């Protein structure tokens, strides 16, 4: 009798996790070298962290390096979901061994927030952290922005199953038929964009260390800063506008960067999702600016308008940087900030949230439904950029948005039960699921150190669910996933 094939290939899972942890151990050399450069006492902690991560990677990977089987959909979903947890665990170990955080809960929270590019911090005073810890916080966001799995594809690890499970948006776009080439190009443009932002921040008067960290956090739309006052620490219009335009650039589908770097701007303009992003962002900026000018003490002045633009872009893209505390604004503007935290940017970008393409599909489908009521026999296909959107995609979008809203509402109730006020609870739920990092009330500045450990662990789960866009995580908890 033929032996039945196991439902999940455990050998492949261990080999995959080991390979990816090997990559993380290599990335930890960056804070190690930083610690050496600044002669910090945390040096021994980073050595130990790299050793532990490396040893675990070899233990998982070595026994199955020659015989680990082939990728399947289940293996792809499990690896993509769990690797964010594994990366956060070993990053948390590093934070504990270097004395950055006093508890594993806080260290794990900061790591999850970093890798998911949420930007919610557990540090009440980030300026007291070692340079190596600050570098690692920002570099985590840079890794998570483009995606851990996408980076692994450069080294020939993974495949279509892992790419589909991690890529954001309802449609998974490629720049090349080969995933390896797609990953190479995306990460190449990502790195070039980062270097360009570093250069501009240096011109604006930001120090080399701060420019490096903020460029990583900006291009990844992450939001971790080296200063307690975030970007507001620098009273520089030039720096503020550099961050605004860099975040806007990163909120677009990175597959379009090919056209940008080759000067084919008309082709970018023909992409309907990109047009919708600029239209919606422009409308939101006008609304917030008008509201702030009419109600804020600053009135009609450049700085007030600049802060309004900055906070609008930072909120809608889920970046979480701040130039001022928006809780000082009129309460009506709080509602706008709260709502737009769910928007996000384009699919295939570094932003979180629902994504503009899904919002566009919902609006267009609603309009088409009215037309179908008037003309029941007419065939009215829904199109985005002159491409017909299948009914399957429309159903997927509807289900995603419904789940998104349900998770936010249920999470708000859980936070209220755990002792958080209604305003703060809604803000924290939106912030975690949308990978934004901003909060409301006492945690408006994104410092979540005041919360109970149980709240922090629940927030970690929400951040991972939000980063992987709900379906990838929830799918492995369905009975269907575990059936043949």
Helices and strands as residue ranges (DSSP letters): H 10-27, H 29-37, H 43-61, G 62-64, H 73-97, H 104-115, G 126-128, H 131-146, H 148-154, H 160-166, H 179-203, H 208-219, G 230-233, H 237-250, G 254-256, H 257-261, H 265-270, H 272-295, H 302-316, G 326-328, H 331-340, H 356-374, E 383-384, E 387-388, H 391-417, H 422-433, G 441-443, H 453-467, H 471-475, G 479-482
